[in-house]
C-alpha cells in the first residue's frame, strides 16, 4: 500500500494525514461502545499513517478523550489531537467567557493527559459567537497561557464558516463536506485557502449513507443518533445523514454504486472525492480496525476523473441539493 500523504493544517503548521480519524463513536451516540475495540481501531488507524485524532468533550462526556489518553500512552509517534468544547454548557453566547473557556480546556487537558492541547475547536457554538471578537481574544489568552497551541471552530453552515475566519486567530474550520453536502465548494474552500485556514472535513460518509451498505430497511440501535436524531430532536439535523432523509439518500447512492473502480469501495471513493478539493484532512469515524484501514487507504486511491466528478455533481443536484443546499 502506498504511504499516507500529508497536508498542511493551515496556520497550525502541522502536517497532518490526509485521512485522519473521528472518534465520536468511541464516546457514544453510534450504538454500544467497546473500549478495547476502540483502542484496536486507534492503533490500526495510526499504523496506516493517520496522525490526527478528532474528539470532543461531549463524546461520552469525555469518555472518547480518556480512551485517546490511554492510546497515546501506548504510542511513541507524534500524534495530534483536536478536541472541541462548548456543548456541555447551554448554547448561549454569554457562556463563552474566559473563565468558562479556561475551565473547559483544563478539563480536556486532564481527560487527554496532556499539558498543552494541540487544537481546541469551539463546538458548533451559537451563531452570534462568530461576531464577538472578545471570545476569540479569550482563546488568544489561552494560547498565551500555554493551555492550547492553536484554536479553531466547528461549524454547521457555510455562512458561519465565512464569519469565523474573519477572526485572525482562527487556525482551522471543521465543516460538513461530502458528496451530499457540496455547498462549501462554492465559496468557503477558496476563502479558507486565502486566509491560510486549515479545513477539516467531517461527516464524509453522511453518517454511513455513502458507505453503500444501507438499505431503506436498515435499522439502528436506540442509542444511535441515526435513530434518535433523524428529525433533529437532539442536535442539528444536518449532523445525521448530512440532513438528507434516508430514502432520498439511498436512491442517490444507488445511482453512484457503479462509480468506484475495481478494488475500491464506495466509502473510499466518497473520501477520495473530498480529497480532490482544497481540504487539509478528512475525519471519517471507524468502529473497528478493518474500517480504519479501509478509510486510510482512500488517501491513496486513484483520483476521480472528470466524468466521475460530473456524475457526482449531477446526482447531487437532482436528488440532494433541493433538500440541503439552501439550509447549510
N, C-alpha and C positions, 0 to 999 in steps of 0.2 A: 504494500500500500504506500502511496506517495505520502511524504511528510505533510503535516498540518501547516497551512500558510498562516501568517500572522499579519495583522493590520494595526496601524497606529490608532489609539483610542483618544483622538482629539487632543485637547490641552493637557491631558494627564501625561502624555508622552509614553504611556505604556504600550508595548507591542503585545497585543492580545490575539488569541486564537480566533480565526475566522468563525469557527463554530465553538461556542462556549456552552455552558450548562446552566439552565434554570432549575432551581431547587424548591419550587413551591410544593411539589408533590411530596417532598421529604418532610414537610411540616404537617401536611394535611390538606384537605379540600379536594383530593382526587381519589378518594377511597381509602382503604386501610393503609397504614404506614408500617413499614418493617425496617428498623434502623440498620440491621445487618445487610439487608439488600441495598439500602441507600448507600452505605459505605462501599459496598462492592461496585455500585454504579459510579460513584465518585472516582474510585480507583481506575475503573475502565475508561472513563472519560479522560482523565489525566494521562493515562498510559497511551491514549490515542492522540495526545498532543494538546488537549484543552488546558488552558492556564488561567481561565476566568470563570468564577462561580458567581451566580447572581442569587441573592436571597432577600429576605425582609424580616423585620422584627415581628410581623404578624403571621408569618408562616408557622402555624402551630404555636403561636405566642412565644416565638424564639426557639422552638424545637429544631427547625431547619438550621439555624445558626449554630446551635450546640452540636448537632451532628457534624457540621462542617468543621467545627473546632476539633472534634475527635479525629476527623480525617486529616486535618493539617498537621496534627501531631505525628502522623504516620508517614509523612512525605518530606522530602528534602528540597524539592524544586521550589522555584518562586511561583507561587500561585496567588493571583489577585482575587480578592473577594469584594464584590459590590453588594452592599445591603441597602435597604430602604427603610425610611422612618416616617412617622406621622399618622398612620392609620390606627394606632392604638388609642388615639385621642379623638374627641369629637371633631368632625370635619368643619372647623371654624377657623378662619384666618387668625383670630385672636389667640389661638392655641400655639401659634408658631413664634414663640418668644425665645430669646436667647437661653433663658433658664430651661425651658422645655426641650429645646433642641440639644442642649448640653446633656440633659438627663437621658434623652432618647439615645444619643450616640454613646454615652457611657454604658448604657445597658447593652448595646450592641457589642461594644468592646469586650465587656465581661462575657457575653454569650460566645463570642468568637475567640476569646483568649488572646487578643492582640492589643498592643499598646496604641497603635495608630491604625485607623480604618483606611483602607486603600481608596474607597469611593463610597460616599453616602449620597443617596438619592432621595429627594422628597417624593413620597409615595402617593402619586395621584392626588395632590392636595386640592383644596377648593380653588376654583379658577382665579379668584381675587389675589391669591398668593403671588402669582407671577408678576403682578403690577405693584408689589410692595418691596421696594429696594431695601428697606430696613431688615427684612427677613434674610435676604441674601448677604447683607452686611453681617448678620449674626453668624451665618455659615462661614464667612471670611474670618471671623473671630475664632471660630473653632479650628480653622486651618492654622491660624497664627498660634493657637494654644497647643497644637500638636495632636489634637484628638482625631482629626481626619486629614488625609493628604489632599483629597480633591472632593468636589461635590457636583451633583447633577440633579436631574429631575426625571421622574417617570410620569408621563402624561397620558391623557385619554384622547386628546384631539390635536389636529394639526395646528389649529389656532393657538392652543396652549403652548405647543412646542415653539412656535414662532415668537410668542411673547416671552417665553422663558429665556431664549438665547439672546434677548436684549440685555440681560444681566451678564456683565463681562466675566464674572467668576464661574458661571455655569460651564463645566467641562464636558458634560455628556447629557444626552437626552435619550431616554428609553421610550420607545413608541411601538405600538402595534403596526407591524408591516408584514404582509403576506400576500399570496395570490388573491385573497379575498378582501384585502384592505390596502388598496393601491393609492389612496389619496396622498400619502406622504411623498410620493414620487413627483407630484406636480410642483410643489413649492418648497417643501421643508428640506429635502435632502440637499439641494443646492445651497440653500441658505445656511445649513449646518456646516457644510464644507467650507463656505466662505468665512464663517466665524470660527473655524477650527474646533468645532464641537463634535465629539465622538457620538456616533449613533449606535445604540443597542437595540436591535430588532427583536421584539418579544412576540409571543403567540404566533410563531412562524408556521405552525401546522393547524391554526384555527381550532385549538383545543382537540386536536386529533382528527378533525374532519379531513384534512389534507393528507392524512396517512393512507387513505383509501381503504381502511379496514372497517369502516362503519357502514351500516345499512339503515334504512328507515325504521327498522325494528330494534336497533341497538338500545339497550337499557344501561343505566348507570347506578352505582351504589347510592344509597340515601345521602351519604356524606360527601358526594362528588358534586362540585359546582355545576357540572353539566346536567345534573338533575335539579338541584335546588336554586340555581340562578338562571334558569332558562329564560325567564322574563325580567331579569334584573332585580329579583327580590332581595338579594344580599349586597350587591355592588353593581357597578356599571355593566349593563348587559353586553357591552362591546367586548368584555373580557371573556365571554363564553361563546364559543364558536365564532369569534370575531364579530358578533352581532347579527349573524345570519341565522335564519331559522333552519332547523335540521333538514327538513325535506328539501328546501331550496339548495342547501349546501350539498346534499347527497346528489341531487340532479346535476349540479355543476361538476362535482367530482367525477361522475360517470362520464362526462364529456372529455375529461382530462386523463382518463385511465390509460389510454394507449400512448400517452406522450413520453413516459420515461423510456430511455433506450434500454436495451437488454442489459441485465445486471444492475440496474438502478431502480430503486423503489420510488413510488410517488412521493413519499415523505422526503427522500433525498433530493428529488427534483424540486420540490417546494422550497427546501432550504437553499439549494443552489440558485434558484430563481432570485431569492433575496440577495444573494451574494453577487449577482450581476449588477447591483446598484451600489451607490455610494454609502455603504454602511460599514461600521467598524467590526461588528460581530453580531452573530445571531445566537439566541439563547433558547433552543428547544429544551424542554424538560425530558427526563428519562426516568423510568421506574425500574429498569433492570440493566445489567451490563450490556446485553446484546443491543438494546435500544440505544444506549450511549455510544457504542461503537458504530452503529449504523448511522446515527446522526453525524458523528465526527467525520465519517467517510464522505459525507456530502460535500465537504470543503474541497475535495479533490475530484469530484465528479465532473464529467465533461461540461463545458459551458453550453447553455441553451442557444440554439441557432435562431435566426430571425423568425423563421416560420413558427417555432415553438413559442417564442416570446409573443408573437402576434396572436397565436391561438389562446394563450392565457389571457391576453388583454380582451379578446373578443368574448370569451366565456364570462369574464368578469363584467364587462359592460352589459351583457344580455341578462345574466342571472342575478348578479350580486350587487352591482352599483345602485340599482333602484332602492335597495334596502339600506345600504350603509354609507354611500359616498357623501351624502349631504349631512350625515349625522356626526361623523368624527373627522 
